[in-house]
Amino acid sequence: MRNEIVIHKLLAYAEKLMRYCEGLDYAGFSADSKLVEACVFNLSQMGELCRAVDSGFAAAHPDIPWSEMVGLRNRIVHDYEGVNQLLIWQILSDDIPALRDMLSAL
Protein backbone atom coordinates (compact mmCIF):
# COMPACT_ATOMS: atom_id res chain seq x y z
CA MET A 1 0.00 0.00 0.00
CA ARG A 2 2.80 2.43 0.87
CA ASN A 3 4.46 1.91 -2.51
CA GLU A 4 1.16 2.59 -4.26
CA ILE A 5 0.77 5.86 -2.39
CA VAL A 6 4.31 6.90 -3.30
CA ILE A 7 3.69 6.10 -6.98
CA HIS A 8 0.51 8.18 -7.00
CA LYS A 9 2.31 11.11 -5.36
CA LEU A 10 5.27 10.85 -7.76
CA LEU A 11 2.87 10.79 -10.67
CA ALA A 12 1.09 13.89 -9.37
CA TYR A 13 4.41 15.74 -9.03
CA ALA A 14 5.47 14.71 -12.55
CA GLU A 15 2.20 15.92 -14.03
CA LYS A 16 2.42 19.17 -12.09
CA LEU A 17 5.95 19.80 -13.36
CA MET A 18 4.86 19.14 -16.91
CA ARG A 19 1.99 21.63 -16.55
CA TYR A 20 4.33 24.24 -15.09
CA CYS A 21 6.68 23.99 -18.07
CA GLU A 22 4.16 23.48 -20.85
CA GLY A 23 4.96 25.62 -23.88
CA LEU A 24 8.25 26.87 -22.48
CA ASP A 25 11.78 26.62 -23.72
CA TYR A 26 14.91 26.94 -21.59
CA ALA A 27 15.02 30.72 -21.97
CA GLY A 28 11.45 31.07 -20.73
CA PHE A 29 12.05 28.65 -17.89
CA SER A 30 15.29 30.22 -16.68
CA ALA A 31 13.88 33.76 -16.86
CA ASP A 32 11.18 32.93 -14.30
CA SER A 33 12.86 32.54 -10.91
CA LYS A 34 9.61 31.54 -9.19
CA LEU A 35 9.07 28.79 -11.73
CA VAL A 36 12.63 27.56 -11.34
CA GLU A 37 12.26 27.46 -7.56
CA ALA A 38 8.88 25.70 -7.78
CA CYS A 39 10.27 23.06 -10.11
CA VAL A 40 13.39 22.51 -8.03
CA PHE A 41 11.25 22.15 -4.92
CA ASN A 42 8.96 19.62 -6.59
CA LEU A 43 11.92 17.62 -7.87
CA SER A 44 13.34 17.52 -4.34
CA GLN A 45 9.98 16.30 -3.03
CA MET A 46 10.03 13.52 -5.61
CA GLY A 47 13.49 12.47 -4.44
CA GLU A 48 12.33 12.42 -0.85
CA LEU A 49 9.39 10.20 -1.78
CA CYS A 50 11.70 7.75 -3.53
CA ARG A 51 13.39 7.11 -0.20
CA ALA A 52 10.10 5.69 1.12
CA VAL A 53 9.77 2.97 -1.53
CA ASP A 54 10.45 -0.56 -0.32
CA SER A 55 13.77 -1.83 -1.60
CA GLY A 56 12.13 -4.93 -3.06
CA PHE A 57 9.65 -2.82 -4.96
CA ALA A 58 12.41 -0.59 -6.29
CA ALA A 59 14.43 -3.63 -7.35
CA ALA A 60 11.39 -5.03 -9.15
CA HIS A 61 11.11 -1.81 -11.15
CA PRO A 62 14.68 -0.94 -12.17
CA ASP A 63 13.47 1.21 -15.08
CA ILE A 64 12.39 3.87 -12.57
CA PRO A 65 15.47 5.95 -11.65
CA TRP A 66 14.96 5.70 -7.87
CA SER A 67 18.53 6.37 -6.80
CA GLU A 68 19.02 9.13 -9.36
CA MET A 69 15.97 10.96 -8.01
CA VAL A 70 17.26 10.60 -4.46
CA GLY A 71 20.66 11.83 -5.62
CA LEU A 72 19.11 14.87 -7.30
CA ARG A 73 17.20 15.60 -4.10
CA ASN A 74 20.44 15.45 -2.13
CA ARG A 75 22.19 17.83 -4.54
CA ILE A 76 19.29 20.27 -4.36
CA VAL A 77 18.96 20.18 -0.58
CA HIS A 78 22.64 20.36 0.24
CA ASP A 79 23.81 22.80 -2.42
CA TYR A 80 20.83 24.84 -3.61
CA GLU A 81 22.93 27.74 -4.83
CA GLY A 82 24.90 25.34 -6.98
CA VAL A 83 21.90 23.81 -8.75
CA ASN A 84 22.53 23.79 -12.48
CA GLN A 85 19.43 25.29 -14.15
CA LEU A 86 20.26 23.77 -17.51
CA LEU A 87 20.46 20.31 -15.94
CA ILE A 88 17.12 20.92 -14.18
CA TRP A 89 15.59 21.99 -17.50
CA GLN A 90 16.91 18.88 -19.24
CA ILE A 91 15.40 16.71 -16.51
CA LEU A 92 12.09 18.54 -16.79
CA SER A 93 11.90 18.46 -20.57
CA ASP A 94 13.44 15.03 -21.27
CA ASP A 95 13.13 12.84 -18.20
CA ILE A 96 9.92 13.85 -16.46
CA PRO A 97 7.58 12.98 -19.38
CA ALA A 98 9.22 9.55 -19.70
CA LEU A 99 9.06 9.05 -15.95
CA ARG A 100 5.39 9.98 -15.94
CA ASP A 101 4.74 7.31 -18.57
CA MET A 102 6.65 4.69 -16.59
CA LEU A 103 4.83 5.56 -13.38
CA SER A 104 1.47 5.46 -15.16
CA ALA A 105 2.24 1.93 -16.35
CA LEU A 106 2.72 0.77 -12.76
BAVO-451003 format. One record per residue: residue number from 1; residue in one letter; x, y, z of N, C-alpha, C in turn. Coordinates in nm, 4 decimals. Example, Ala and Ser with C-alpha at 12.3 -4.5 7.8 and 13.67 -1.06 7.14 Angstrom:
<recs>
+-----+---+----------+----------+----------+----------+----------+----------+----------+----------+----------+
!   k ! r !      nxx !      nyy !      nzz !     caxx !     cayy !     cazz !      cxx !      cyy !      czz !
+-----+---+----------+----------+----------+----------+----------+----------+----------+----------+----------+
!   1 ! A !   1.3190 !  -0.5690 !   0.7800 !   1.2300 !  -0.4500 !   0.7800 !   1.3200 !  -0.3300 !   0.7800 !
!   2 ! S !   1.2850 !  -0.2250 !   0.7080 !   1.3670 !  -0.1060 !   0.7140 !   1.2900 !   0.0030 !   0.7870 !
+-----+---+----------+----------+----------+----------+----------+----------+----------+----------+----------+
</recs>
This chain:
<recs>
+-----+---+----------+----------+----------+----------+----------+----------+----------+----------+----------+
!   k ! r !      nxx !      nyy !      nzz !     caxx !     cayy !     cazz !      cxx !      cyy !      czz !
+-----+---+----------+----------+----------+----------+----------+----------+----------+----------+----------+
!   1 ! M !   0.0826 !  -0.1195 !   0.0000 !   0.0000 !   0.0000 !   0.0000 !   0.0871 !   0.1260 !   0.0000 !
!   2 ! R !   0.1932 !   0.1253 !   0.0809 !   0.2798 !   0.2434 !   0.0874 !   0.3411 !   0.2733 !  -0.0482 !
!   3 ! N !   0.3864 !   0.1703 !  -0.1187 !   0.4458 !   0.1913 !  -0.2505 !   0.3443 !   0.2512 !  -0.3472 !
!   4 ! E !   0.2213 !   0.2064 !  -0.3393 !   0.1163 !   0.2587 !  -0.4263 !   0.0928 !   0.4074 !  -0.3999 !
!   5 ! I !   0.0938 !   0.4450 !  -0.2747 !   0.0766 !   0.5864 !  -0.2387 !   0.1917 !   0.6695 !  -0.2939 !
!   6 ! V !   0.3127 !   0.6186 !  -0.2790 !   0.4307 !   0.6896 !  -0.3304 !   0.4204 !   0.7066 !  -0.4820 !
!   7 ! I !   0.3812 !   0.6018 !  -0.5516 !   0.3690 !   0.6100 !  -0.6978 !   0.2667 !   0.7160 !  -0.7369 !
!   8 ! H !   0.1535 !   0.7182 !  -0.6688 !   0.0512 !   0.8184 !  -0.6997 !   0.1023 !   0.9603 !  -0.6741 !
!   9 ! K !   0.1755 !   0.9788 !  -0.5661 !   0.2315 !   1.1113 !  -0.5362 !   0.3374 !   1.1502 !  -0.6382 !
!  10 ! L !   0.4244 !   1.0562 !  -0.6747 !   0.5266 !   1.0847 !  -0.7760 !   0.4616 !   1.1220 !  -0.9082 !
!  11 ! L !   0.3583 !   1.0505 !  -0.9440 !   0.2868 !   1.0786 !  -1.0675 !   0.2251 !   1.2186 !  -1.0640 !
!  12 ! A !   0.1676 !   1.2560 !  -0.9512 !   0.1088 !   1.3893 !  -0.9371 !   0.2152 !   1.4978 !  -0.9507 !
!  13 ! Y !   0.3325 !   1.4768 !  -0.8895 !   0.4413 !   1.5740 !  -0.9035 !   0.4874 !   1.5842 !  -1.0491 !
!  14 ! A !   0.5024 !   1.4705 !  -1.1156 !   0.5474 !   1.4711 !  -1.2551 !   0.4484 !   1.5472 !  -1.3424 !
!  15 ! E !   0.3210 !   1.5221 !  -1.3225 !   0.2203 !   1.5916 !  -1.4027 !   0.2184 !   1.7416 !  -1.3724 !
!  16 ! K !   0.2369 !   1.7757 !  -1.2459 !   0.2424 !   1.9170 !  -1.2085 !   0.3608 !   1.9863 !  -1.2759 !
!  17 ! L !   0.4768 !   1.9225 !  -1.2733 !   0.5955 !   1.9801 !  -1.3363 !   0.5750 !   1.9988 !  -1.4862 !
!  18 ! M !   0.5108 !   1.9026 !  -1.5486 !   0.4857 !   1.9136 !  -1.6915 !   0.3896 !   2.0294 !  -1.7213 !
!  19 ! R !   0.2906 !   2.0493 !  -1.6377 !   0.1987 !   2.1629 !  -1.6555 !   0.2722 !   2.2951 !  -1.6370 !
!  20 ! Y !   0.3580 !   2.3016 !  -1.5349 !   0.4330 !   2.4245 !  -1.5087 !   0.5150 !   2.4668 !  -1.6301 !
!  21 ! C !   0.5721 !   2.3696 !  -1.7002 !   0.6678 !   2.3992 !  -1.8074 !   0.6083 !   2.3902 !  -1.9474 !
!  22 ! E !   0.4802 !   2.3642 !  -1.9558 !   0.4156 !   2.3481 !  -2.0853 !   0.4333 !   2.4738 !  -2.1715 !
!  23 ! G !   0.4793 !   2.4523 !  -2.2935 !   0.4957 !   2.5618 !  -2.3881 !   0.6202 !   2.6463 !  -2.3685 !
!  24 ! L !   0.7039 !   2.6087 !  -2.2743 !   0.8249 !   2.6870 !  -2.2476 !   0.9472 !   2.6247 !  -2.3126 !
!  25 ! D !   1.0457 !   2.7084 !  -2.3369 !   1.1784 !   2.6615 !  -2.3723 !   1.2706 !   2.6980 !  -2.2552 !
!  26 ! Y !   1.3987 !   2.6670 !  -2.2703 !   1.4912 !   2.6936 !  -2.1593 !   1.4963 !   2.8418 !  -2.1236 !
!  27 ! A !   1.4945 !   2.9278 !  -2.2238 !   1.5016 !   3.0724 !  -2.1970 !   1.3819 !   3.1180 !  -2.1139 !
!  28 ! G !   1.2641 !   3.0706 !  -2.1490 !   1.1447 !   3.1071 !  -2.0730 !   1.1460 !   3.0511 !  -1.9329 !
!  29 ! F !   1.1943 !   2.9284 !  -1.9201 !   1.2046 !   2.8653 !  -1.7892 !   1.3028 !   2.9405 !  -1.7007 !
!  30 ! S !   1.4233 !   2.9629 !  -1.7511 !   1.5287 !   3.0219 !  -1.6683 !   1.5025 !   3.1682 !  -1.6347 !
!  31 ! A !   1.4190 !   3.2347 !  -1.7128 !   1.3877 !   3.3756 !  -1.6863 !   1.2873 !   3.3935 !  -1.5727 !
!  32 ! D !   1.2219 !   3.2860 !  -1.5326 !   1.1179 !   3.2935 !  -1.4300 !   1.1686 !   3.2280 !  -1.3012 !
!  33 ! S !   1.2235 !   3.3087 !  -1.2113 !   1.2855 !   3.2536 !  -1.0908 !   1.1854 !   3.1792 !  -1.0026 !
!  34 ! K !   1.0619 !   3.2255 !  -0.9987 !   0.9611 !   3.1541 !  -0.9188 !   0.9337 !   3.0163 !  -0.9767 !
!  35 ! L !   0.9283 !   3.0070 !  -1.1077 !   0.9068 !   2.8789 !  -1.1732 !   1.0237 !   2.7851 !  -1.1472 !
!  36 ! V !   1.1439 !   2.8372 !  -1.1599 !   1.2631 !   2.7558 !  -1.1340 !   1.2579 !   2.7017 !  -0.9911 !
!  37 ! E !   1.2305 !   2.7898 !  -0.8953 !   1.2255 !   2.7462 !  -0.7556 !   1.1149 !   2.6445 !  -0.7321 !
!  38 ! A !   0.9985 !   2.6646 !  -0.7933 !   0.8879 !   2.5699 !  -0.7777 !   0.9253 !   2.4334 !  -0.8342 !
!  39 ! C !   0.9881 !   2.4330 !  -0.9496 !   1.0265 !   2.3062 !  -1.0111 !   1.1347 !   2.2354 !  -0.9302 !
!  40 ! V !   1.2320 !   2.3098 !  -0.8849 !   1.3388 !   2.2505 !  -0.8035 !   1.2800 !   2.1929 !  -0.6746 !
!  41 ! F !   1.1895 !   2.2649 !  -0.6133 !   1.1248 !   2.2148 !  -0.4917 !   1.0505 !   2.0850 !  -0.5203 !
!  42 ! N !   0.9718 !   2.0823 !  -0.6265 !   0.8956 !   1.9624 !  -0.6588 !   0.9862 !   1.8442 !  -0.6928 !
!  43 ! L !   1.0959 !   1.8693 !  -0.7606 !   1.1917 !   1.7616 !  -0.7872 !   1.2522 !   1.7090 !  -0.6575 !
!  44 ! S !   1.2794 !   1.7980 !  -0.5629 !   1.3338 !   1.7522 !  -0.4344 !   1.2306 !   1.6695 !  -0.3589 !
!  45 ! Q !   1.1049 !   1.7071 !  -0.3675 !   0.9983 !   1.6297 !  -0.3027 !   0.9889 !   1.4909 !  -0.3644 !
!  46 ! M !   1.0056 !   1.4817 !  -0.4942 !   1.0033 !   1.3518 !  -0.5606 !   1.1174 !   1.2637 !  -0.5107 !
!  47 ! G !   1.2345 !   1.3236 !  -0.4960 !   1.3488 !   1.2474 !  -0.4443 !   1.3260 !   1.1990 !  -0.3029 !
!  48 ! E !   1.2643 !   1.2820 !  -0.2232 !   1.2329 !   1.2422 !  -0.0851 !   1.1345 !   1.1250 !  -0.0847 !
!  49 ! L !   1.0355 !   1.1298 !  -0.1692 !   0.9387 !   1.0201 !  -0.1775 !   1.0052 !   0.8889 !  -0.2175 !
!  50 ! C !   1.1029 !   0.8965 !  -0.3055 !   1.1701 !   0.7746 !  -0.3526 !   1.2405 !   0.7015 !  -0.2388 !
!  51 ! R !   1.2744 !   0.7745 !  -0.1359 !   1.3392 !   0.7113 !  -0.0205 !   1.2423 !   0.6231 !   0.0571 !
!  52 ! A !   1.1113 !   0.6433 !   0.0374 !   1.0095 !   0.5691 !   0.1116 !   0.9669 !   0.4399 !   0.0423 !
!  53 ! V !   1.0140 !   0.4183 !  -0.0797 !   0.9770 !   0.2974 !  -0.1530 !   1.0516 !   0.1774 !  -0.0944 !
!  54 ! D !   0.9806 !   0.0674 !  -0.0796 !   1.0445 !  -0.0556 !  -0.0320 !   1.1546 !  -0.0971 !  -0.1288 !
!  55 ! S !   1.2646 !  -0.1455 !  -0.0747 !   1.3774 !  -0.1825 !  -0.1601 !   1.3405 !  -0.2938 !  -0.2574 !
!  56 ! G !   1.2568 !  -0.3861 !  -0.2156 !   1.2131 !  -0.4933 !  -0.3056 !   1.1305 !  -0.4411 !  -0.4211 !
!  57 ! F !   1.0460 !  -0.3431 !  -0.3920 !   0.9645 !  -0.2817 !  -0.4965 !   1.0537 !  -0.2068 !  -0.5940 !
!  58 ! A !   1.1485 !  -0.1320 !  -0.5427 !   1.2413 !  -0.0586 !  -0.6287 !   1.3213 !  -0.1555 !  -0.7163 !
!  59 ! A !   1.3661 !  -0.2643 !  -0.6585 !   1.4432 !  -0.3628 !  -0.7350 !   1.3578 !  -0.4287 !  -0.8428 !
!  60 ! A !   1.2290 !  -0.4428 !  -0.8166 !   1.1387 !  -0.5033 !  -0.9145 !   1.1055 !  -0.4084 !  -1.0297 !
!  61 ! H !   1.1383 !  -0.2813 !  -1.0129 !   1.1107 !  -0.1807 !  -1.1149 !   1.2368 !  -0.0976 !  -1.1417 !
!  62 ! P !   1.3399 !  -0.1629 !  -1.1973 !   1.4678 !  -0.0937 !  -1.2169 !   1.4639 !   0.0141 !  -1.3249 !
!  63 ! D !   1.3575 !   0.0180 !  -1.4053 !   1.3465 !   0.1212 !  -1.5082 !   1.3165 !   0.2578 !  -1.4478 !
!  64 ! I !   1.2636 !   0.2607 !  -1.3259 !   1.2389 !   0.3866 !  -1.2566 !   1.3714 !   0.4298 !  -1.1931 !
!  65 ! P !   1.4161 !   0.5521 !  -1.2161 !   1.5472 !   0.5954 !  -1.1649 !   1.5422 !   0.6375 !  -1.0168 !
!  66 ! W !   1.5124 !   0.5428 !  -0.9299 !   1.4957 !   0.5703 !  -0.7874 !   1.6167 !   0.6405 !  -0.7281 !
!  67 ! S !   1.7336 !   0.5807 !  -0.7438 !   1.8531 !   0.6366 !  -0.6797 !   1.8938 !   0.7697 !  -0.7420 !
!  68 ! E !   1.8700 !   0.7856 !  -0.8711 !   1.9025 !   0.9130 !  -0.9357 !   1.8137 !   1.0252 !  -0.8813 !
!  69 ! M !   1.6869 !   0.9941 !  -0.8561 !   1.5969 !   1.0962 !  -0.8012 !   1.6363 !   1.1322 !  -0.6585 !
!  70 ! V !   1.6771 !   1.0325 !  -0.5809 !   1.7259 !   1.0602 !  -0.4459 !   1.8537 !   1.1421 !  -0.4534 !
!  71 ! G !   1.9418 !   1.1077 !  -0.5456 !   2.0662 !   1.1826 !  -0.5625 !   2.0423 !   1.3270 !  -0.6026 !
!  72 ! L !   1.9451 !   1.3491 !  -0.6915 !   1.9110 !   1.4866 !  -0.7299 !   1.8571 !   1.5616 !  -0.6094 !
!  73 ! R !   1.7723 !   1.4971 !  -0.5321 !   1.7199 !   1.5595 !  -0.4100 !   1.8336 !   1.6015 !  -0.3183 !
!  74 ! N !   1.9313 !   1.5145 !  -0.3012 !   2.0437 !   1.5449 !  -0.2129 !   2.1247 !   1.6635 !  -0.2650 !
!  75 ! R !   2.1462 !   1.6694 !  -0.3957 !   2.2194 !   1.7827 !  -0.4541 !   2.1438 !   1.9131 !  -0.4345 !
!  76 ! I !   2.0122 !   1.9067 !  -0.4523 !   1.9293 !   2.0266 !  -0.4358 !   1.9330 !   2.0735 !  -0.2914 !
!  77 ! V !   1.9091 !   1.9819 !  -0.1996 !   1.8958 !   2.0178 !  -0.0581 !   2.0277 !   2.0656 !   0.0010 !
!  78 ! H !   2.1366 !   2.0041 !  -0.0388 !   2.2639 !   2.0358 !   0.0243 !   2.3463 !   2.1415 !  -0.0485 !
!  79 ! D !   2.3041 !   2.1793 !  -0.1671 !   2.3808 !   2.2801 !  -0.2420 !   2.2884 !   2.3566 !  -0.3341 !
!  80 ! Y !   2.1848 !   2.4167 !  -0.2777 !   2.0834 !   2.4836 !  -0.3605 !   2.1432 !   2.5891 !  -0.4516 !
!  81 ! E !   2.2342 !   2.6679 !  -0.4009 !   2.2933 !   2.7743 !  -0.4832 !   2.3707 !   2.7175 !  -0.6014 !
!  82 ! G !   2.4126 !   2.5948 !  -0.5909 !   2.4899 !   2.5340 !  -0.6979 !   2.4076 !   2.4526 !  -0.7960 !
!  83 ! V !   2.2746 !   2.4583 !  -0.7849 !   2.1902 !   2.3812 !  -0.8753 !   2.2054 !   2.4341 !  -1.0178 !
!  84 ! N !   2.2316 !   2.3452 !  -1.1079 !   2.2525 !   2.3787 !  -1.2483 !   2.1159 !   2.3877 !  -1.3174 !
!  85 ! Q !   2.0751 !   2.5095 !  -1.3546 !   1.9433 !   2.5288 !  -1.4148 !   1.9275 !   2.4557 !  -1.5474 !
!  86 ! L !   2.0343 !   2.4478 !  -1.6242 !   2.0264 !   2.3768 !  -1.7514 !   2.0019 !   2.2279 !  -1.7269 !
!  87 ! L !   2.0683 !   2.1710 !  -1.6292 !   2.0456 !   2.0306 !  -1.5941 !   1.9010 !   2.0103 !  -1.5479 !
!  88 ! I !   1.8508 !   2.1006 !  -1.4647 !   1.7120 !   2.0919 !  -1.4185 !   1.6178 !   2.0975 !  -1.5383 !
!  89 ! W !   1.6429 !   2.1884 !  -1.6319 !   1.5588 !   2.1991 !  -1.7500 !   1.5627 !   2.0706 !  -1.8324 !
!  90 ! Q !   1.6800 !   2.0127 !  -1.8485 !   1.6913 !   1.8880 !  -1.9242 !   1.6125 !   1.7758 !  -1.8566 !
!  91 ! I !   1.6178 !   1.7707 !  -1.7247 !   1.5401 !   1.6713 !  -1.6505 !   1.3911 !   1.6959 !  -1.6728 !
!  92 ! L !   1.3510 !   1.8211 !  -1.6625 !   1.2092 !   1.8544 !  -1.6787 !   1.1597 !   1.8247 !  -1.8199 !
!  93 ! S !   1.2372 !   1.8602 !  -1.9193 !   1.1897 !   1.8456 !  -2.0573 !   1.2094 !   1.7055 !  -2.1135 !
!  94 ! D !   1.3139 !   1.6354 !  -2.0709 !   1.3442 !   1.5034 !  -2.1274 !   1.3006 !   1.3874 !  -2.0373 !
!  95 ! D !   1.3305 !   1.3982 !  -1.9092 !   1.3134 !   1.2835 !  -1.8201 !   1.1755 !   1.2747 !  -1.7545 !
!  96 ! I !   1.1186 !   1.3877 !  -1.7189 !   0.9916 !   1.3847 !  -1.6463 !   0.8780 !   1.3264 !  -1.7317 !
!  97 ! P !   0.8648 !   1.3626 !  -1.8592 !   0.7584 !   1.2984 !  -1.9382 !   0.7748 !   1.1459 !  -1.9473 !
!  98 ! A !   0.8970 !   1.0997 !  -1.9649 !   0.9216 !   0.9549 !  -1.9702 !   0.8932 !   0.8905 !  -1.8351 !
!  99 ! L !   0.9331 !   0.9579 !  -1.7285 !   0.9060 !   0.9054 !  -1.5950 !   0.7560 !   0.8960 !  -1.5696 !
! 100 ! R !   0.6832 !   0.9993 !  -1.6111 !   0.5389 !   0.9983 !  -1.5944 !   0.4776 !   0.8767 !  -1.6639 !
! 101 ! D !   0.5249 !   0.8470 !  -1.7835 !   0.4737 !   0.7307 !  -1.8572 !   0.5059 !   0.6010 !  -1.7851 !
! 102 ! M !   0.6268 !   0.5894 !  -1.7323 !   0.6649 !   0.4688 !  -1.6594 !   0.5825 !   0.4523 !  -1.5325 !
! 103 ! L !   0.5625 !   0.5614 !  -1.4604 !   0.4828 !   0.5558 !  -1.3375 !   0.3375 !   0.5213 !  -1.3684 !
! 104 ! S !   0.2853 !   0.5746 !  -1.4763 !   0.1467 !   0.5459 !  -1.5157 !   0.1285 !   0.3969 !  -1.5459 !
! 105 ! A !   0.2316 !   0.3363 !  -1.6013 !   0.2245 !   0.1931 !  -1.6353 !   0.2229 !   0.1046 !  -1.5107 !
! 106 ! L !   0.2726 !   0.1575 !  -1.3984 !   0.2724 !   0.0767 !  -1.2758 !   0.1314 !   0.0689 !  -1.2202 !
+-----+---+----------+----------+----------+----------+----------+----------+----------+----------+----------+
</recs>
